Amino acid sequence: MIGPGAQFGITQHPGDHLSAHIIFEYDAIGTFPSEQVQRYWDRNKELAMNAQSKWMSSRNLDRIVIGNDVWIGRGVSIMRGCKIGDGAIIAASSVVTKDVEPYSVVGGVPAKMIRWRFPEDHRRALAKLKWWNYNLEVMDGVDVTRIESGIETIEANIAAGARIHTPKLSALRGSTPRVTNYAG
C-alpha cells in the first residue's frame, strides 16, 4: 500500500557545496531565464559543469527497491538507492534515507527503526513462505490477527497445492513491466 503524496527518488541538493541552489549545478537557463543567468553561464559554465559532475559522481542514484506486503504512509519520501524490505511499515511523513529491514516499523525524519512487527521466528517463517507469490487461495482460512496460526494455515495451504500467482505482463515504455491480466 502506498499512501497519497508519497515521493520516490526526489531531487536532492548538494548540502556540502557553498550553495545548494541548482543554478550552480546545471544549465539552469531554461529554468531561470534571464540575461543575468545567461551571463553567469557564459562566464562559468566549466566550473558549474564540474560541480555538477562531482555532485553526481558522489551520489547514490540507484533504483529504489520496494519489497512485498509493504505499507508506505501518507507523504513519505524515499531517497534514491534505498531498499525497503518485505513486510516493512513506514510511518506517515517519514523521510527514508537508508535501507529498511524486512518486517520493521520505521518513522521520522530521517526514518529510524521504531520496532519489529513480529518476533524473529515469525519474521523468518514469513520470509521463507513468501505468501505473496501465491494466488489469494493461499490465505484461505487465515485469521490475519493471529500471526502464529496464520503462518501455520499458510504453510498448510501451500502443502495442499496453493498455486503460484503468474500474472501476464506486458512492456510499457520500454522495459517497465505492468500487470495486464490477473488470471493465474
C-alpha positions in Angstrom: 0.0 0.0 0.0 1.4 3.4 -1.0 -0.2 6.4 0.8 -1.2 9.6 -1.0 1.6 12.1 -1.5 4.4 9.6 -1.3 7.6 10.6 -3.2 10.3 8.4 -4.6 13.8 9.4 -5.7 13.1 13.1 -5.3 15.6 15.8 -6.2 18.3 16.2 -3.7 20.6 19.2 -3.4 24.3 19.3 -2.5 24.5 20.3 1.1 28.3 20.3 1.2 28.7 22.9 -1.6 29.0 26.6 -1.0 25.4 26.9 -2.3 22.8 24.2 -2.7 20.9 26.2 -5.4 20.5 24.3 -8.6 21.6 27.3 -10.7 25.2 26.4 -9.8 24.8 22.7 -10.8 23.5 22.5 -14.3 22.4 24.6 -17.2 19.5 26.5 -15.5 18.9 28.9 -18.3 15.6 27.2 -19.2 14.6 27.0 -15.5 15.6 30.6 -14.7 15.5 32.5 -18.0 17.2 35.9 -17.6 20.1 37.8 -19.0 21.9 37.6 -15.6 21.7 33.8 -15.6 22.9 33.7 -19.3 25.9 35.9 -18.5 26.8 33.8 -15.4 26.7 30.7 -17.5 28.7 32.2 -20.3 31.5 33.1 -17.8 31.3 30.0 -15.5 29.9 27.0 -17.5 33.0 24.9 -16.9 33.0 25.5 -13.2 29.3 24.7 -12.9 29.5 21.6 -15.0 32.5 20.4 -12.9 30.4 21.0 -9.7 27.5 19.0 -11.2 29.9 16.2 -12.2 31.4 16.0 -8.7 27.9 16.0 -7.1 26.5 13.3 -9.4 29.5 11.0 -9.1 29.3 11.2 -5.3 25.6 10.3 -5.2 23.8 7.1 -4.9 21.5 7.3 -7.9 20.5 3.6 -7.8 16.9 2.5 -8.1 14.6 2.3 -5.2 13.6 -1.3 -4.5 10.3 -1.9 -2.6 9.6 -5.4 -1.2 6.2 -7.2 -1.0 3.5 -6.5 1.6 4.9 -3.1 2.4 2.9 -0.2 3.9 4.2 3.3 2.9 2.3 6.0 4.8 0.9 9.3 3.5 3.6 11.8 2.5 6.6 9.5 2.8 9.7 10.5 0.9 12.1 7.7 -0.1 15.6 8.7 -1.3 17.3 7.1 -4.3 19.1 3.8 -3.7 17.0 2.7 -0.7 15.7 -0.8 -0.4 12.5 -1.4 1.5 12.3 -5.0 2.9 9.3 -7.2 2.7 6.6 -6.5 5.2 8.0 -3.2 6.3 5.8 -0.3 7.5 6.9 3.3 7.0 5.1 5.9 9.1 3.4 8.9 7.5 5.6 11.9 6.6 8.8 10.0 7.1 12.0 10.6 5.1 13.7 7.3 4.2 17.4 7.8 3.7 18.7 4.3 4.1 17.6 0.7 3.7 14.6 -0.5 5.8 14.8 -4.0 7.3 12.1 -6.6 6.4 9.2 -6.6 8.9 10.4 -3.4 10.6 8.4 -0.3 11.5 10.3 2.9 10.8 9.4 6.6 11.1 10.7 10.1 11.5 13.0 12.5 9.7 15.2 10.7 8.9 13.3 7.5 9.3 14.6 5.3 12.2 13.7 1.9 13.5 10.8 2.1 15.9 10.2 -1.6 16.4 9.9 -5.0 14.8 6.4 -6.1 13.7 6.9 -9.7 14.8 9.3 -11.8 16.8 12.3 -13.1 14.9 10.9 -16.7 14.4 7.8 -15.2 12.7 9.8 -12.9 10.5 12.0 -15.9 9.4 8.9 -18.0 8.7 7.2 -15.3 6.7 10.4 -14.6 4.7 10.6 -18.3 3.8 6.9 -18.6 2.9 6.7 -15.6 0.5 2.9 -15.9 0.6 2.5 -13.0 -1.8 3.9 -15.2 -4.6 0.7 -17.4 -4.5 -2.8 -16.9 -5.6 -5.1 -15.5 -3.0 -6.3 -19.0 -2.1 -3.1 -19.3 0.0 -4.8 -17.0 2.5 -8.0 -19.2 2.8 -8.8 -19.7 6.4 -6.1 -17.3 7.7 -7.0 -15.2 10.6 -4.7 -12.2 9.9 -4.9 -11.1 13.6 -3.3 -14.3 14.8 0.3 -14.4 13.4 1.4 -17.9 14.5 -1.8 -19.7 13.5 -1.8 -17.7 10.3 1.7 -18.9 9.4 0.6 -22.5 10.1 -2.5 -22.1 7.9 -0.5 -20.6 5.0 2.0 -23.5 5.3 -0.9 -26.0 5.2 -2.5 -24.2 2.2 0.8 -24.3 0.3 1.3 -28.0 1.1 -2.3 -28.6 -0.1 -1.4 -27.2 -3.5 -2.0 -23.4 -3.4 -0.9 -22.2 -6.8 1.8 -19.7 -7.6 0.4 -16.4 -8.9 1.6 -15.9 -12.5 0.2 -12.6 -13.8 0.5 -11.9 -17.5 2.9 -9.0 -18.0 3.4 -6.6 -20.9 6.1 -4.0 -21.5 5.1 -0.4 -21.1 7.6 2.3 -22.2 10.5 0.1 -22.9 11.2 -2.4 -20.1 8.8 -1.2 -17.3 6.5 -4.2 -16.6 2.8 -3.7 -16.0 0.2 -6.3 -14.9 -2.4 -6.6 -17.6 -4.3 -9.7 -16.6 -4.6 -11.3 -13.1 -5.6 -14.7 -14.5 -3.4 -17.3 -12.9 
